[in-house]
Every structure is written in C-alpha cells, then in structure tokens.
C-alpha cells in the first residue's frame, strides 16, 4: 500500500496523512490516532526518500564502527546495539553504520555527518581526552555519547554508568572480607571506563593504606582467552592475589578457568567480583560458582540512548543532558573471607 491508497482509504488528503505520520502539531490527536491505527492494520511503510523530502529528516541514526585486520569485534557492543535497535524499530528509524579505520574515526564521523543520510550521531568506547568530542561539538547535529572522556570538561550530552563508584564499592566489599592482595583484570587502558574502574579500586585501597602495583593490573581486550592468560600470570606473582576484580564476565570466564586449573577453589582460596553487562548468554548466576557482580544492562543503555536521540530529532523532549547510572552490587558465592 502506498500513501495515495492509504489516504483514499481514510478519506484524508495525502498531506494530512503525511503530517500525521511525521508528528506535525497542527494534526489533531483523533486524526493522528486514526492514521496510526490504519498504518498498523495495513502494514503501510512510508517511503524513506519521500519522507526525507517532505520533512528534511532521514529517519536514521549514524555510528562509525572501527574495523581493521586484527581489530577485535566485541560481544559487549553487540548487546548495546541490540538495545539501540529495539528502540529504533519502535519509531521506524534506521541505522547507518560507517566502517572506518580506527585511526580515522574523526574523519569518518565528519563524512557521515555531512552525507545527509543521518539525523543524529552517537559514539561509544570513549577515551581519555577523546579527539572525537571537539568535532561532535562543532557540528550542527544532535549527538550523544555512551560513556565519558576522562580529563575532558563534561560539557556534552552523555549516558554513562558510575564505573569508579562500582569498582570502589566492589573493592570495599573485598576489604571488609579481610583481603589485602588484589589484582585487576581491566579493559584496554586508554578507554574511559577502564580508567575510572582502576581509579575506583585504587581509591578504596588507599583508604586502608594499600596500593595496587602495576604488576597486579592487566589491561586487555575483554575476551575469555585474555582473562585466562592474565590470571595465570597473576597466580605466579611472589604474593599471589586472594581478591580479583574483572571488568567483564567474559574476562571472568577465563580467569576462573585459570583458578580451577591451579587447583584453587573460587570463593574460598580466591574471591572474584566481575562487572555484569547482563549478557544473555553469560549469566553470572549460572557459573559453577555463582559470581558476585556489579550490574548494569548494556541493552538498557542502548534503548535509552536511542530514545533520547530519536526523541531529540522528533522534538519530543526535553531530555536530560547527562545521565549517570548507578550499578547494583549483587553478592553471590564467588566472594568469601580472605584465606588465613
């Protein structure tokens, strides 16, 4: 069914139907609801090219995806995109994904912004002093940041979780259980979330007069293989850790494999807390020893970012400029008293 047929069926002009679909305020609510009901019943989908001509809007959100030989794909980002897509479908919005060399993300963002194919941009995997922010702030286009940029004035729209607070609280729990020897399996060291999680651990330890030596920190892509290799190295230290913090349940999967192969018991000989992004295929309660976690859903973050971006494009606001979500600390069997 095309717009003309839908209009004839409703006994309305094509202009009225088009304006009802695109949220123009001069269309009364009863007419809008009637049009939307007919769209649902008939399965009508507006022609995107015609819609762009009529509204000046592309109905699309843009993102740049860094990719290169040897560049790791990330299950965490896939879960975030699922949430983003879930909300986009509700509003009949599209994704425009531009692959780019990791060293050319700024240029790729600029090209995507001026292409006319997107109404808004979002960026993720924020770094300290992130070079993408000056460009985004110079564009006359809505954008939203998933995360923050450590060391940069927070004068931009973002959604983030309190990474520092999450790992501060997790470290304090382990300190209360009597642990004094800590190691941190973290994400890549240049990324903002990893910087803040490290800072949270260091702050909690400093309150007890303890330090986190560089030899007790591993920065890596968050895969189970890297988690296992890092844990094997930690267990060979002159003073092996009794407390482990992991930036992902994926890292924890490998770390626990190394603990088990060393003949140690999780929750007794060694305690472990991981960050849980609520990955559907890796539930912490289903580990052989259920994991204590800091918890915040990546999918929910994707939904919220799409909600804010699409709402801004459609002028459905106002929306908060900045959101900082608290994580939930869930205690399970992987944490116990420090061994004597």
Secondary structure, DSSP 8 states (H G I E B T S, - for coil): --HHHHHHHHT--HHHHHHHHTT-TTS-HHHHHHHHHHHHHHT----HHHHHHHHS---EEEEEEE--TT----HHHHHHHHHHHHHHHHTT-EEEEEEE-GGGHHHHHHHHHHTSS-SEEEE-S-BTT-THHHHHHHSSSEEEEES--TTS---S-EEEE-HHHHHHHHHHHHHHTT---EEEEES-TTBHHHHHHHHHHHHHHHTTT----GGGEEE----HHHHHHHHHHHHTSTT--SEEEES-HHHHHHHHHHHHHTT--BTTTBEEEEEE---TT--GGGSSS--EEEE--HHHHHHHHHHHHHHHHTT-----SEEEE--EEE--TT------
